[in-house]
Amino acid sequence: MPEAAFSINPSPPPELIHPGWLSIDFGTSSSTVALFDPRTISFYNGLSQEQEQFLRRKFLQWLESPIPGGLPNVSHNEWEYFVKQIRKNSELEETSSLRETLQNGSTSQLLEVIRQIEKI
């Protein structure tokens, strides 16, 4: 019986190439990993309804808190100026108040108010 001549020559496994980046943070008490994959597209659809309602409620409570409850070690005049700057920089209509915007404004108006708070 003739011998079958064949050899097993395994090919190396294909290299897996990741087109994005990976970041590893080895912290003192914990570590974290972040992975960015440009092939994956995630769309931002805004905040969930629950998150938006929570933010609206908390910002209203904070901005309407009694002075000096809003910010420690801030005078009444400084607090009033802070709130006026938020309203002014958010480019709200003259007829709408910051309270109205936080209660009933659009999501984009809410996010703009939050952005202005972070800026000031």
N, C-alpha and C positions, 0 to 999 in steps of 0.2 A: 504494500500500500504506500503510495507516495505521500510524503509529508507535505502538509499545506504550509507554505511559507508565508507567514504573516507576522508582522511585529507590531507591538503596541507602542506607539510613540505618542504619549498623551501631550496634547497641546496645552500650553500654559493658559490658565483662566484669563478671560479678557479683563483688562484693567477697567475699574469703575472710575469714571471721571465725574467729579462733581463741579458743575460750572459756577457755583456760588462761593460762599465763604462760610467758615466755621470759626466761632470764637469761643474759647474756653477760659473761664475765670476761676482760678484756683484761689479761693478766698481763705481767710483764716479759719473760719468755723464752718463754711459751706462753699460749695462750688456751683457754677452754673454754666450752661452751654447754650449758645444761640446759633441757629442755623439759618442761613439765607439761601433760598433757592429761587433764582430768577425765572425758572421754568414754571413756577407756580404763581398764578395771579390771584390775589385775593382782593375782593372789592370791598370798600368801606361803605357800609350802608347806614352809617350813623349809629347812634346809641340805641339800645333797646328802649322800649317804652318805659320799663321799670327804672332803668338807669336815668333816663331823662327826667322822669317825675321826681326821683330821689334828689337829683342835683338841683332842680328847680326849688323844691321844698327847703333843702339845706341852705342854698344861697339866699333865699328869702329870709329865712330865720337869722342868718348871719348878718345880712345887710340891714335888717330891721332890729337888730339886737340893741339894747340900751347902751349908750356910751358909758363907760369905756369897754363894754362887753365885746364889741366887734374886734378890736385890736388892743391888746394890753399896752399900757403906757402911751396912749394916744389921746390927745385932747379932743374935746367936742368939735372944735373948729377944724382940726386936722381930719377927723372922721368925716365930717360933712364935705370937706374938700375932696377927699378920697372918693366918696360916693358920687359927687358931681363930675369928677374926672372920668369915672367909669361910664357914666351916662353920656358925657360929651364925646369921649373917644369911641364909643360904640356907634356913634352917628345915628342915634335913635331919633325918630320924628319928634317935632316939638310937642305934639299933643300926647305922646305916649310917655309914661313914666317908667323908671327902671323896674318898679314893682309889677306893672302891667306886662312888661316884656318878659320878666322872669315867670310870670304866671301863665301868660297866654301867647307869648311870642313864638315865632317859628324856631325850629331847631337851629337854623343858621344864626338867628339872633342870639339865642342862648349861648351858642359856642363863641360868638363874637364877644359877648359880655364876659365870659370866662377868660377869653384871651386877653381882654383889657385888664381884668383883675390881675392876671399873671404878669402883665407888662408893667403895671404901676408899682 
